[in-house]
Amino acid sequence: MKKIIVGILLCIVYLNAVSFNCKKASTQIEKEICSDAKLGKLDEDLALLYKSTKKTFTERHVDALIKDQISWMRTRNKKCKAISKQALSACLENHYSFRINELNKYQENYPIANTNKTYDGTYKWKASNNEATLEVKFLANNKYLISGDALYGTKNEFGPNLGMIDFITQIKTNRTIYSDKNYRLIMQFGKNKIEANENEIGDFGMNVSFSGTYIKEGM
């Protein structure tokens, strides 16, 4: 009889609504989500909201949203790792509630109107054969969507060469960093301008660079 009861309880545990297969749960966090009905529901709600948010974003900005979601998961795993079961449940609930609220605000603000006067705007720089544009738009919770286009060369049958970046980031102490593999672009915000510096040439078109002094349009 005891074995039958245990079997029933295990079935109940794995029937909790979650976004992944609980039979394959291996980490402490995954097992906690699968064994807690409230966390399982939060996990499923977040998964559905994330999918709908991806549909809301334009094709160009979806990659930025995906990287932002991965960053949230890594933060969740780091902050809620190796703590007591009671503390783990509370930690996970807080992280899920925060992310659900954040994605709801992303949807409310997208397409994005300029709402944060501190950094929002279009910034440009131009040289003889180079030009680049950075669009900075406020999303929520001190996060911004930054989209960039850089060109090298003149318009002809082959070009010009083009580079693009899109990412969601926080701007702390007037500074943020875009990184991709070994490439890093450091952006320092000043009054109506951005000083951008690369550590190396990125994986863009030949000679395409985002380094330069950008001036905010309308200033």
C-alpha positions as CSV (number, residue, x, y, z in Angstrom):
1,M,0.0,0.0,0.0
2,K,2.8,2.4,0.9
3,K,4.5,1.9,-2.5
4,I,1.2,2.7,-4.3
5,I,0.8,5.9,-2.3
6,V,4.3,7.0,-3.0
7,G,3.7,6.3,-6.7
8,I,0.6,8.4,-6.7
9,L,2.4,11.3,-5.0
10,L,5.2,11.2,-7.6
11,C,2.7,11.4,-10.4
12,I,1.1,14.4,-8.7
13,V,4.5,16.1,-8.5
14,Y,5.2,15.6,-12.2
15,L,1.8,16.8,-13.2
16,N,2.7,20.4,-12.0
17,A,2.5,22.8,-14.9
18,V,6.1,23.7,-16.0
19,S,7.8,24.6,-19.2
20,F,10.2,21.7,-19.3
21,N,10.1,17.9,-18.8
22,C,10.2,17.2,-15.1
23,K,11.3,13.6,-15.7
24,K,14.6,15.1,-16.9
25,A,15.0,17.5,-14.0
26,S,18.6,17.3,-12.7
27,T,19.4,20.4,-10.8
28,Q,18.2,21.5,-7.4
29,I,16.4,24.4,-9.0
30,E,14.6,22.3,-11.6
31,K,13.5,19.7,-9.0
32,E,12.2,22.5,-6.8
33,I,10.1,24.0,-9.6
34,C,8.7,20.5,-10.4
35,S,7.8,19.7,-6.8
36,D,6.2,23.1,-6.0
37,A,2.8,23.7,-7.7
38,K,3.1,27.5,-7.3
39,L,6.6,27.6,-8.8
40,G,5.5,25.2,-11.6
41,K,2.6,27.6,-12.5
42,L,5.0,30.6,-12.5
43,D,7.4,28.8,-14.7
44,E,4.6,28.0,-17.2
45,D,3.2,31.5,-17.1
46,L,6.7,33.0,-17.8
47,A,7.2,30.6,-20.7
48,L,3.9,31.6,-22.3
49,L,4.6,35.3,-21.7
50,Y,8.1,35.0,-23.1
51,K,6.7,33.4,-26.3
52,S,4.1,36.2,-26.7
53,T,6.7,38.9,-26.1
54,K,8.8,37.4,-28.8
55,K,5.9,37.8,-31.2
56,T,5.5,41.4,-30.1
57,F,9.1,42.3,-30.9
58,T,10.1,42.9,-34.5
59,E,12.3,40.3,-36.1
60,R,15.4,42.4,-35.7
61,H,15.0,42.8,-31.9
62,V,14.1,39.1,-31.1
63,D,17.8,38.1,-30.7
64,A,18.2,40.9,-28.1
65,L,15.2,39.5,-26.2
66,I,16.5,36.0,-26.3
67,K,19.9,37.1,-24.9
68,D,18.0,39.0,-22.2
69,Q,16.0,35.9,-21.2
70,I,19.2,33.8,-21.0
71,S,20.8,36.5,-18.8
72,W,17.8,36.3,-16.5
73,M,18.0,32.5,-16.2
74,R,21.7,32.7,-15.4
75,T,21.1,35.3,-12.7
76,R,18.2,33.2,-11.3
77,N,20.5,30.1,-11.2
78,K,23.3,32.0,-9.6
79,K,21.3,33.8,-6.9
80,C,19.2,30.8,-5.9
81,K,22.0,28.2,-5.9
82,A,23.0,26.1,-2.9
83,I,20.5,27.5,-0.3
84,S,18.0,25.9,2.0
85,K,14.8,24.5,0.5
86,Q,12.6,27.1,2.2
87,A,14.9,29.9,1.0
88,L,15.1,28.4,-2.4
89,S,11.4,28.5,-3.0
90,A,11.1,32.2,-1.9
91,C,14.2,33.1,-4.0
92,L,12.7,31.4,-7.2
93,E,9.3,33.0,-6.6
94,N,10.9,36.5,-6.4
95,H,12.9,36.0,-9.6
96,Y,9.9,34.7,-11.5
97,S,7.6,37.4,-10.3
98,F,10.2,40.1,-11.2
99,R,10.7,38.7,-14.7
100,I,7.0,38.3,-15.4
101,N,6.5,41.9,-14.4
102,E,9.4,43.0,-16.6
103,L,8.2,41.2,-19.7
104,N,4.7,42.6,-19.2
105,K,6.2,46.1,-19.2
106,Y,8.3,45.2,-22.3
107,Q,5.0,44.5,-24.1
108,E,3.3,47.6,-22.8
109,N,6.2,49.8,-24.0
110,Y,6.7,48.1,-27.4
111,P,6.8,49.6,-30.0
112,I,8.7,52.0,-27.9
113,A,8.0,55.6,-27.5
114,N,10.8,57.8,-26.0
115,T,9.8,57.9,-22.3
116,N,13.1,58.3,-20.5
117,K,14.8,61.6,-21.2
118,T,18.1,60.6,-19.6
119,Y,19.4,58.4,-22.4
120,D,16.6,57.9,-24.9
121,G,17.3,59.1,-28.5
122,T,19.1,58.6,-31.7
123,Y,22.9,59.2,-31.7
124,K,25.0,59.5,-34.9
125,W,28.6,59.9,-35.9
126,K,30.1,60.2,-39.4
127,A,33.5,60.3,-41.0
128,S,34.7,60.3,-44.6
129,N,34.0,56.6,-45.3
130,N,32.3,55.6,-42.0
131,E,29.0,56.4,-40.3
132,A,27.0,54.8,-37.5
133,T,23.8,55.2,-35.7
134,L,22.7,54.1,-32.2
135,E,19.1,54.0,-31.2
136,V,18.6,54.0,-27.4
137,K,15.1,53.2,-26.1
138,F,13.8,52.7,-22.6
139,L,12.0,49.4,-21.8
140,A,11.6,48.9,-18.1
141,N,13.4,48.5,-14.8
142,N,16.3,50.7,-15.9
143,K,16.8,48.5,-19.0
144,Y,17.2,49.8,-22.5
145,L,17.0,48.4,-26.0
146,I,20.0,49.6,-28.0
147,S,20.1,49.1,-31.8
148,G,23.0,50.0,-33.9
149,D,23.9,50.2,-37.6
150,A,27.4,51.0,-38.9
151,L,28.5,51.4,-42.5
152,Y,31.9,51.5,-44.2
153,G,32.5,52.6,-47.8
154,T,30.3,54.3,-50.4
155,K,27.2,53.0,-52.0
156,N,28.1,51.0,-55.1
157,E,27.3,47.6,-56.7
158,F,29.1,45.9,-53.8
159,G,28.3,47.9,-50.8
160,P,28.6,49.6,-48.5
161,N,29.7,47.1,-45.8
162,L,27.3,46.9,-43.0
163,G,27.3,45.9,-39.3
164,M,24.4,45.6,-36.9
165,I,24.1,45.2,-33.1
166,D,20.9,44.8,-31.0
167,F,20.8,44.2,-27.2
168,I,18.9,44.8,-24.0
169,T,21.0,46.3,-21.2
170,Q,21.2,48.3,-18.1
171,I,23.1,51.6,-18.1
172,K,25.0,52.0,-14.9
173,T,27.0,55.1,-14.0
174,N,26.4,56.3,-17.5
175,R,28.1,53.3,-19.0
176,T,27.1,50.0,-20.7
177,I,28.9,47.3,-22.6
178,Y,27.9,45.2,-25.6
179,S,29.8,41.9,-26.0
180,D,29.7,39.1,-28.4
181,K,32.3,36.3,-28.1
182,N,35.7,38.2,-27.9
183,Y,34.2,41.5,-29.1
184,R,33.4,44.3,-26.7
185,L,31.9,47.7,-27.4
186,I,32.1,50.1,-24.4
187,M,29.6,53.0,-24.5
188,Q,30.1,55.9,-22.1
189,F,27.1,58.3,-22.0
190,G,27.7,62.1,-21.6
191,K,25.5,65.1,-22.1
192,N,23.8,64.4,-25.4
193,K,26.6,62.2,-26.7
194,I,28.0,58.7,-26.5
195,E,31.8,57.8,-26.5
196,A,32.0,54.3,-28.0
197,N,35.2,52.2,-28.1
198,E,35.8,48.7,-29.3
199,N,38.4,46.3,-28.0
200,E,38.8,44.8,-31.5
201,I,37.1,44.7,-34.9
202,G,33.8,42.9,-34.6
203,D,32.4,40.2,-36.9
204,F,30.8,42.7,-39.2
205,G,31.5,43.8,-42.8
206,M,35.1,44.6,-43.6
207,N,36.4,47.8,-41.9
208,V,33.0,48.4,-40.2
209,S,33.4,50.0,-36.8
210,F,31.2,51.3,-34.1
211,S,33.9,53.3,-32.3
212,G,33.4,57.0,-32.3
213,T,31.8,60.0,-30.7
214,Y,28.0,60.0,-31.3
215,I,26.0,63.1,-31.0
216,K,22.3,63.0,-30.1
217,E,20.0,64.1,-32.8
218,G,18.2,67.4,-32.3
219,M,21.1,68.8,-30.1
